Amino acid sequence: LTDVTFKVGGWVQDLFVDYTGRRVRKGEPLLTLYSPDLIISQEEYLLALRTRDQLAQSSLPEARSGSQGLVEAARRRLLLWDLTSRQVDTLEERGAPQTYVTLAAPASGIVVEKTAVKGMRVEPGMKLYRIADLSTVWLYADLYEYEAPLVHEGQAVTTSLSYYPGETFSGTV
């Protein structure tokens, strides 16, 4: 299971994955978020880049290294707030903050829970989606005590489910 959260607050603008049961791939866009805090951090990064460029020819080595340190710190903050390296590079190329940031799926699987709704306020750490990798699933079964000696680890198992009539599923204990 993978819980999808955001580390900054904001508001959900667009939902690209809008129902449970939908299959998603890692990196696929889930939603866009408007976050004033993220916009401010993008502006700080751009300011740090401009300052570094202005001080590139400075005769003071401390000024050059200090301005480079500010750029690195501002970039790290954006990456820690779940922007991808590509998004930060695009910000640098564009030279202007992005108003809406796209949150991508951190893993492939099936959306088994969705709390994200267009227009909702998002708080840091709030679970927006839960994605499950259903390539392997567990089946829990109840046995009578007298059946316990008949079941062994590694034993092949076949089961059927009432809501999939005529289908059988194989597995291993």
N, C-alpha and C positions, 0 to 999 in steps of 0.2 A: 504494500500500500504506500502511496505517496500523497501526502497532503500538500496542497498548493496554497501558499500564503504569500503575502507581500510584506516587506519590512517597513514600508512607509504608509501613511494614511492618505486617503483621497476618495474619489468618487468614480464608480464604474461608468464608463461612457458607452462602450459597445461590447456586446457578448458575441463571440464567434462560436463558442461551444455553449449551447443554451438548453441542453437537456441531459438527463442521466441516461446511461446506456450507450452513449456515443463513444466510438473508438477514436483515440487521439494518438498522434505520434510525437515523440520527443522533439521539442522545438516548434511545434505547431502553435500558432497564436490562439490563446484562450479568451482574452479580453483586453480592452484598453482602459487605462486608468488616468484620470486627471489628478495630479498631486502637486499642490503649491510648494511643498517641501522639496520635491524632486526638481521642480522648475528652478527654485533658488539654487539648488546644488549644481544644476547644469550651468546656470549663470556664473556661479563661483568658479567652475572649471574653465569656462571660456575667459573669464577675467584673469585667472592664473596663467592661461596660455598667452594672452596678450601681454601681461606683465613680464613673463619669461622672454618673450620676443623683444620687448623694449629694452630689457636689461642684458640681452645677449652680448652686446658690445661694451658692457660696463667694465671699467678698470678694476672694480672691486670683485674679487673671486667669491666673496661671501654673498654678494647680491645675486650673482649668477647661480650659485648652488642653492641659495635660499629660494629663489624663484622656481627652480626646477623641483625642489622639494614640495613646494605648494602645488605644483601641477600634479605630481605623483600622488599627493594626499587627496586632492580633489577627485582624481580619477579613481583611486581606491574606494572612496566613499560611494561613488556612483556604482561601481562594481559590487560593493557590499549591499547596495540597495537593489540588487537583482537586475541591473542593466547588463546586457551582454557587452563584450569587448567590441563587437560590431556596432552596437548602438552608440557606444561612446565614440568610436571612430567616426561614425556618421555625424554625430554632434559636432565634432571637431571640424569636419569638412564643411558642414552647413554653416557653422558660426552663429547659430541661433538655437535657443532651447526648444525642445520638442514639447508641445503642450500636452499631448496624450502619449503615454508610454504603453507599449504592448507587452503583456505578460505571456510568456510562452510555456508550454507544457514541459515540466522537468523530466518526465518519463513517458514512455509509451504504455498504453493500456486502455481500459474501459473506465469512463467516468461513472463511479458508483454513488457519488454524492455531489450535489451542486447547491451551494448557498448563494452564489453570486447572482445578483439581479441588476438589470440596467438601472442606473441612477442611485444605487445604494451607496451609503457611506462605508468605507473600508477602514478599519483600524489596523495598525501593525500587528501581525501575527494571526489575524482572523483567517480561519479556514474558508477558502473560496471554492475549492474542488477537492475531491479525493479520487485519485486514479488508482485502479487495481490492475496488476498484471495477472490476467486470468489464464495464462498459458499453462499454469499448474495450479490446481485447486485441491483443497482438502475436503474429504468427506468424513464426517463424524457419524459413527454408527453405534447403536446400543446393542450389547450382547447379553444374553442370559448367562449366568454364572456357569452353567453346565456346558456352554459353547466355547468358553475361554480356551480350553486345551486344544481346540480345533483350529485356532487362529495363531499364525506365526509371522514374525517379521520377515518381509521379503516375499510373502505369499501373494500370488496373483489374485485379483478380485475383479468381479464383474458386477455391475449394479444397473438398475433401471429406475427411472423416475416417472411418476404418474403424469407429469405435465409434458413428457416427451415419450408418448406411447410408441412402442415398437423399437426404440433406440436403446442400446446398451453402451455403457461406458466401462473402460478397463482401467485398472490401476494396480498399485502395489501397497501391501500393508507395511 
